[in-house]
Amino acid sequence: METDCSMDPASLIRLANARMPFGKYSGRLLIDLPEPYVVWFSHKGYPKGETGRLLEALYVIKENGLESLLRPLVGMRG
């Protein structure tokens, strides 16, 4: 699956503030998920819907070491 890396500012704000809706890390900000967990999804498959799209985008961001670009967006509304 190919990821659209041309996210608009509102999408980046949504990603920075999205929380994991299920599992061991339920309630945690997606950007605070451990990298091995995000990598696991990349190998096993992303959930359907917005959570899957956000996790996929997060994988690309983490893979390229760009998480620090999202941190200033935490707490903002898009």
C-alpha positions as a LaTeX table, in Angstrom:
\begin{tabular}{lrrr}
\hline
Residue & $x$ (\AA) & $y$ (\AA) & $z$ (\AA) \\
\hline
Met1 & 0.00 & 0.00 & 0.00 \\
Glu2 & 1.35 & 3.40 & $-0.92$ \\
Thr3 & 1.08 & 6.24 & 1.58 \\
Asp4 & 0.16 & 9.76 & 0.54 \\
Cys5 & 2.86 & 11.82 & 2.26 \\
Ser6 & 1.41 & 15.13 & 1.09 \\
Met7 & $-0.73$ & 15.56 & 4.20 \\
Asp8 & $-2.39$ & 18.91 & 4.70 \\
Pro9 & $-1.84$ & 20.84 & 7.96 \\
Ala10 & $-5.20$ & 19.75 & 9.40 \\
Ser11 & $-4.28$ & 16.08 & 8.81 \\
Leu12 & $-0.95$ & 16.55 & 10.56 \\
Ile13 & $-2.69$ & 18.17 & 13.53 \\
Arg14 & $-5.19$ & 15.29 & 13.61 \\
Leu15 & $-2.30$ & 12.78 & 13.55 \\
Ala16 & $-0.42$ & 14.60 & 16.32 \\
Asn17 & $-3.50$ & 14.48 & 18.56 \\
Ala18 & $-4.97$ & 11.08 & 17.66 \\
Arg19 & $-5.10$ & 8.46 & 20.39 \\
Met20 & $-4.86$ & 4.71 & 20.06 \\
Pro21 & $-8.44$ & 3.46 & 20.34 \\
Phe22 & $-7.71$ & $-0.17$ & 21.32 \\
Gly23 & $-5.20$ & $-2.67$ & 22.63 \\
Lys24 & $-2.29$ & $-2.47$ & 25.03 \\
Tyr25 & $-1.69$ & 1.22 & 24.29 \\
Ser26 & $-5.33$ & 2.30 & 24.29 \\
Gly27 & $-5.65$ & 6.01 & 25.05 \\
Arg28 & $-2.01$ & 6.83 & 24.28 \\
Leu29 & $-1.20$ & 9.43 & 21.63 \\
Leu30 & $-0.26$ & 7.67 & 18.40 \\
Ile31 & 2.98 & 9.63 & 18.22 \\
Asp32 & 3.91 & 8.18 & 21.64 \\
Leu33 & 3.50 & 4.58 & 20.52 \\
Pro34 & 6.73 & 2.58 & 20.66 \\
Glu35 & 8.33 & 2.34 & 17.24 \\
Pro36 & 8.40 & $-1.50$ & 17.26 \\
Tyr37 & 4.60 & $-1.47$ & 17.73 \\
Val38 & 4.13 & 0.83 & 14.74 \\
Val39 & 6.52 & $-1.33$ & 12.69 \\
Trp40 & 4.51 & $-4.42$ & 13.70 \\
Phe41 & 1.41 & $-2.89$ & 12.11 \\
Ser42 & 3.38 & $-2.19$ & 8.94 \\
His43 & 4.15 & $-5.91$ & 8.68 \\
Lys44 & 0.86 & $-7.39$ & 9.91 \\
Gly45 & $-1.52$ & $-4.87$ & 8.36 \\
Tyr46 & $-3.14$ & $-1.66$ & 9.49 \\
Pro47 & $-6.65$ & $-1.51$ & 10.92 \\
Lys48 & $-9.36$ & $-0.27$ & 8.58 \\
Gly49 & $-10.51$ & 3.32 & 8.63 \\
Glu50 & $-8.91$ & 6.48 & 9.91 \\
Thr51 & $-6.85$ & 4.77 & 12.62 \\
Gly52 & $-5.18$ & 2.62 & 9.99 \\
Arg53 & $-4.49$ & 5.58 & 7.74 \\
Leu54 & $-3.01$ & 7.54 & 10.64 \\
Leu55 & $-0.85$ & 4.60 & 11.75 \\
Glu56 & 0.40 & 4.17 & 8.22 \\
Ala57 & 1.33 & 7.85 & 7.98 \\
Leu58 & 2.95 & 7.65 & 11.42 \\
Tyr59 & 5.05 & 4.70 & 10.26 \\
Val60 & 6.44 & 6.77 & 7.38 \\
Ile61 & 7.12 & 9.69 & 9.73 \\
Lys62 & 8.86 & 7.50 & 12.33 \\
Glu63 & 10.78 & 5.61 & 9.64 \\
Asn64 & 12.24 & 8.91 & 8.49 \\
Gly65 & 12.95 & 10.23 & 12.02 \\
Leu66 & 10.47 & 13.10 & 11.75 \\
Glu67 & 8.37 & 12.59 & 14.90 \\
Ser68 & 9.78 & 15.81 & 16.37 \\
Leu69 & 7.91 & 17.75 & 13.68 \\
Leu70 & 4.59 & 16.52 & 15.07 \\
Arg71 & 5.30 & 17.25 & 18.75 \\
Pro72 & 4.61 & 21.03 & 18.49 \\
Leu73 & 1.18 & 20.21 & 17.04 \\
Val74 & $-0.01$ & 18.30 & 20.13 \\
Gly75 & $-2.88$ & 20.17 & 21.74 \\
Met76 & $-3.73$ & 22.14 & 18.60 \\
Arg77 & $-7.10$ & 21.84 & 16.90 \\
Gly78 & $-7.31$ & 21.48 & 13.16 \\
\hline
\end{tabular}
